[in-house]
Amino acid sequence: MSDNLLEIRNLHKSYGEVEVLKGVDCSMKQGDVVSIIGSSGSGKTTMLRCINMLEEFQGGSISIDGQEIGYEMAGGQRQRKKEKEIARQRALTGMAFQQFNLFPHMSAVHNVMLGLVKVKKLDRDEARTIALKWLDRVGLLARADHFPGQLSGGQQQRVAIARAIAMNPRLMLFDEVTSALDPELVNEVLQVIKTLAQDGMSMLLVTHEMRFAYEVSNRVIFMNQGLIGEEGNPRDMFHKPQSERLAEFLKTSGFS
């Protein structure tokens, strides 16, 4: 029995004739903060979306907490699990996206409460208590009754993060959560993620913020053309890259 929280083995994913993931192997332990970096089209976001079954994948396996995600073998054939089981497994992960995906007609607190009531089946009072706790943690308690249109982009993203974490996932996935934000709003979102990392939350982040990846991660993965080109601790990866490709990527990304 593996003690890894996440284990990915020989992951393959194609869109038609285009193979996006070409046999990815990766694992992380409880409490790890792993940043995935790489150029556009290298497979970073696709890998994240496979982990919580937003994308189907054609080969390999993904396990969270020892549970194989999405597929099972039956009669020697690989088949997709029932939707109810996939929904249950999806709850093992929380995901924050580039776009905030908040419901515009609901206040911040009601956006966070929704999954707690609909999925976790909590009563509204308990759900509200949990939602307010997490809005407080992301610095938005005073804005709990504001609607998304009354919040800045950075504030909306912090609500989206609170909504995902309120569901108490085993693993938090962040997909370029600052890329849709104005530069002056980026730091407030990164600060929230940094605090969560310090609290021991297990996180897998796709990011183009190299300085942030360097400071917050205990491991960095460099994706290159659908494969893991290099991985290691941030100090080695950023200061002593082993491949020309990573060295070139870091140079063009402006890390110094």
C-alpha positions as a printed Julia matrix, in Angstrom:
256×3 Matrix{Float64}:
   0.0    0.0     0.0
   1.5    3.33   -1.08
   1.71   6.18    1.41
   1.36   8.71   -1.43
  -1.68  10.96   -1.42
  -1.57  11.23   -5.23
  -0.07   8.69   -7.59
  -0.11   9.05  -11.37
   1.24   6.19  -13.46
   1.87   6.24  -17.24
  -0.91   8.77  -17.89
  -1.92   9.14  -21.54
  -4.44  11.65  -22.86
  -5.26  12.48  -26.47
  -7.64  14.82  -28.23
  -8.31  12.98  -31.47
  -4.95  12.44  -33.14
  -3.13  14.85  -30.85
  -1.46  13.18  -27.87
  -1.25  15.78  -25.07
   0.02  13.57  -22.22
   2.49  10.91  -23.34
   3.05   8.73  -20.27
   3.27  10.97  -17.2
   4.45   9.55  -13.86
   4.12  11.67  -10.75
   3.36  11.31   -7.04
   2.99  13.51   -3.99
   2.56  12.99   -0.26
   0.15  14.53    2.21
   1.21  18.13    2.92
   3.27  18.52   -0.26
   3.01  21.72   -2.27
   3.94  20.91   -5.87
   4.1   23.53   -8.62
   3.82  22.52  -12.27
   5.56  24.86  -14.69
   6.13  24.75  -18.44
   5.24  26.49  -21.65
   1.72  26.74  -23.02
   0.55  23.45  -24.55
   2.91  21.27  -22.49
   0.01  19.41  -20.81
  -0.08  21.1   -17.39
  -3.77  21.99  -17.21
  -4.81  18.77  -18.95
  -3.07  16.76  -16.24
  -4.9   18.69  -13.52
  -8.24  18.16  -15.26
  -7.61  14.42  -15.55
  -6.97  14.19  -11.81
 -10.52  15.27  -10.99
 -12.08  13.63  -14.06
 -13.02  16.84  -15.83
 -11.2   15.12  -18.7
 -11.27  11.43  -19.58
  -7.92   9.8   -20.22
  -7.09   6.88  -22.45
  -4.34   5.12  -20.55
  -2.56   4.84  -17.22
  -3.95   5.34  -13.74
  -4.53   8.07  -11.17
  -4.97   7.24   -7.48
  -5.89   9.53   -4.59
  -5.64   8.16   -1.06
  -5.2    4.69   -2.57
  -8.44   4.93   -4.6
  -8.11   4.53   -8.35
  -9.9    7.46   -9.94
 -12.39   7.26  -12.78
 -11.85   3.78  -14.17
 -11.84   0.12  -13.15
 -11.06  -3.22  -14.74
 -14.09  -5.44  -15.39
 -13.8   -8.68  -17.35
 -10.32  -7.7   -18.5
 -11.65  -4.42  -19.92
 -10.95  -0.92  -18.67
 -14.23   0.89  -18.13
 -15.39   4.19  -16.71
 -16.85   4.02  -13.22
 -20.47   4.95  -12.61
 -21.16   8.69  -12.48
 -22.21   8.53   -8.83
 -18.84   6.99   -7.9
 -16.96   9.53  -10.04
 -18.83  12.37   -8.3
 -17.85  10.92   -4.91
 -14.21  10.64   -5.99
 -14.25  14.13   -7.46
 -14.99  15.41   -3.96
 -11.52  14.19   -2.88
 -10.14  17.19   -4.77
 -11.02  20.87   -4.78
 -10.21  22.98   -7.82
  -9.78  26.69   -8.4
  -9.77  27.73  -12.07
  -8.44  30.64  -14.12
 -12.0   31.98  -14.31
 -13.77  32.33  -10.99
 -17.05  30.63  -12.05
 -19.08  32.25   -9.27
 -22.85  32.46   -9.56
 -23.5   36.18  -10.22
 -26.96  36.16   -8.59
 -25.6   34.76   -5.29
 -23.68  36.58   -2.57
 -20.16  35.47   -1.67
 -21.37  33.5     1.35
 -24.1   31.77   -0.68
 -21.59  30.84   -3.4
 -19.45  29.13   -0.74
 -22.47  27.52    0.97
 -23.93  26.0    -2.18
 -21.78  22.85   -2.39
 -22.0   22.31    1.36
 -25.8   22.24    1.17
 -26.28  20.49   -2.2
 -23.41  17.99   -2.13
 -22.49  17.56    1.54
 -26.18  17.82    2.58
 -25.4   20.12    5.54
 -28.19  22.24    6.98
 -28.02  25.9     6.02
 -26.9   27.16    9.44
 -23.94  24.78    9.58
 -23.08  25.51    5.95
 -23.17  29.27    6.63
 -20.88  28.89    9.66
 -18.31  26.97    7.59
 -18.63  29.4     4.66
 -18.07  32.42    6.9
 -15.05  30.74    8.51
 -13.4   30.28    5.12
 -14.32  33.75    3.88
 -12.67  35.04    7.03
  -9.57  32.95    6.26
  -9.28  34.52    2.79
  -9.82  38.01    4.22
 -13.34  38.56    2.93
 -15.63  38.22    5.95
 -16.67  41.87    5.6
 -17.71  41.17    1.98
 -19.72  38.0     2.73
 -23.01  39.54    1.56
 -21.57  41.21   -1.53
 -22.37  39.84   -4.98
 -19.58  38.92   -7.46
 -20.29  42.09   -9.49
 -19.47  44.15   -6.38
 -16.1   42.44   -5.89
 -12.75  42.92   -7.62
 -11.27  40.06   -9.65
  -8.87  39.22   -6.82
 -11.73  39.14   -4.32
 -13.81  36.91   -6.6
 -10.9   34.5    -6.95
 -10.51  34.39   -3.17
 -14.22  33.54   -2.85
 -13.72  30.75   -5.41
 -10.8   29.39   -3.38
 -12.86  29.56   -0.16
 -15.69  27.7    -1.94
 -13.37  24.86   -3.01
 -11.62  24.52    0.36
 -14.87  24.65    2.36
 -15.68  21.22    0.88
 -12.7   19.83    2.84
 -10.87  18.16   -0.08
  -7.89  15.88    0.45
  -6.0   17.64   -2.37
  -6.38  21.19   -3.66
  -5.76  21.88   -7.38
  -5.0   25.4    -8.63
  -5.04  26.06  -12.36
  -3.34  29.38  -13.22
  -5.55  31.14  -10.68
  -3.86  34.52  -11.22
  -3.79  34.58  -15.03
  -7.12  36.41  -15.41
  -6.24  39.05  -12.81
  -4.84  42.55  -13.19
  -1.2   42.59  -11.99
  -1.98  44.59   -8.83
  -4.52  41.95   -7.72
  -2.26  38.93   -8.19
  -0.46  39.24   -4.87
  -3.58  39.1    -2.69
  -4.51  35.71   -4.2
  -0.95  34.35   -3.98
  -0.83  35.4    -0.33
  -3.92  33.31    0.43
  -2.35  30.25   -1.24
   0.9   30.84    0.64
  -0.98  30.87    3.96
  -2.77  27.62    3.08
   0.58  26.04    2.23
   2.0   27.09    5.59
  -1.03  25.45    7.23
  -0.08  22.12    5.64
  -2.7   21.86    2.9
  -1.78  19.45    0.09
  -1.67  21.44   -3.14
  -0.88  20.93   -6.79
  -0.53  24.22   -8.66
  -0.19  25.04  -12.33
   1.38  28.5   -12.34
   3.33  30.91  -14.5
   4.41  32.88  -11.4
   7.98  31.58  -11.16
   9.0   33.51   -8.06
   5.9   32.25   -6.27
   6.57  28.64   -7.33
  10.12  29.01   -6.03
   9.02  30.35   -2.66
   5.94  28.26   -1.87
   6.68  24.77   -3.27
   8.61  21.92   -1.77
   8.77  20.37   -5.27
   8.56  21.69   -8.82
   7.64  19.74  -11.96
   8.65  21.04  -15.38
   6.34  19.77  -18.11
   7.72  19.62  -21.64
   5.73  18.4   -24.65
   3.43  16.1   -22.69
   6.07  14.58  -20.43
   7.8   15.53  -17.2
  11.05  17.01  -18.41
  12.55  17.57  -14.98
  11.48  17.63  -11.33
  13.1   18.38   -8.01
  13.31  20.89   -5.19
  12.87  24.55   -6.22
  16.43  25.59   -5.4
  17.97  22.98   -7.7
  15.36  23.39  -10.43
  15.62  27.17  -10.64
  19.33  27.62   -9.99
  20.83  24.44  -11.47
  18.53  23.25  -14.28
  19.72  19.94  -15.72
  18.28  20.42  -19.2
  18.76  23.12  -21.8
  14.98  23.23  -22.26
  14.33  24.15  -18.61
  17.17  26.68  -18.58
  15.72  28.32  -21.69
  12.17  28.31  -20.23
  13.33  29.97  -16.99
  15.25  32.57  -18.94
  12.22  33.53  -21.05
   9.94  33.51  -17.97
  12.07  36.22  -16.37
  13.07  34.28  -13.25
  16.26  35.62  -11.66
